[in-house]
Amino acid sequence: MKKYAKLLALLTALTLLFTCSVASAESAKMASIKEKGKIIMATDAMWAPFEYIGEKGEPSGVDIDIAQYIADQIGVELEVLNVSFDSLTTYLVNDEADIVLAAMTITEERAETVNFSNSYTVSEQYIVVPEEDEATQSIEDLAGKAIGVHLGTTGDFLISDEISLPGGALENTGASVVQYKSLADAMLAMKNGELGAVVCDMQLAMNLVSTNSGTKCFPAVYADGSKTDEYYGAAMKKGDDEFVQEINDIMQPIIDDGTIDEWIVKHSEISSQLG
């Protein structure tokens, strides 16, 4: 009996040690989120199907579903802040948001300011033009056009760089970049003849075309056939490495089993109907 009592005591001690080690492994950020009972997500609800305003006036979309899933797994409420895209990282830096999900492309420049989760979907840049435009087939064909982009996005960076940097595909071609606070405004300008094209992410371009008759879209490839693949990730405050890993662990199952892909299809259908 003494032998079993010692074994039981040892197992109890090991269990307590394991429990304490697991508890101590939880990041300070995660502990803070659980203490306040909510996780705060910042987004810009202008990027259907990833985020848009639903028929009841609330932010909806793929990224909101991902954030809700994360909140449910942690066991807290979800609060969504709908702010302008170019201010999103500021909300992380100032601790006004815990996570950003906004169809945000993982780039080296952004990674200098924030930490990113693993990529949860792949996209690429697309060109949107009037349906009658048969001449535009590549990025180089945008020469001489006024090109609409959403301020602060990878579409903005791509076109601005190709126009302004030495050796850019659109350098000294008469092309100009016009930055907008929303893609809806850019599309309206194009339909009014103020722009020759709009450049944005693939899923967003497809959604724009589905809700704007007389337009079409296609991949933004270069004349040599090279493409503009990019990867979306959730952004978190720089330095919260343990929290990033915790979010990766939560998100990976719904990446691997195709759940996020299903949400993209679902919200593409819903948002296109809202028009």
Order of alpha helices (4+ residues) and beta strands (2+ residues): alpha-alpha-beta-beta-beta-alpha-beta-alpha-beta-alpha-beta-beta-beta-alpha-beta-alpha-beta-alpha-beta-beta-beta-alpha-alpha
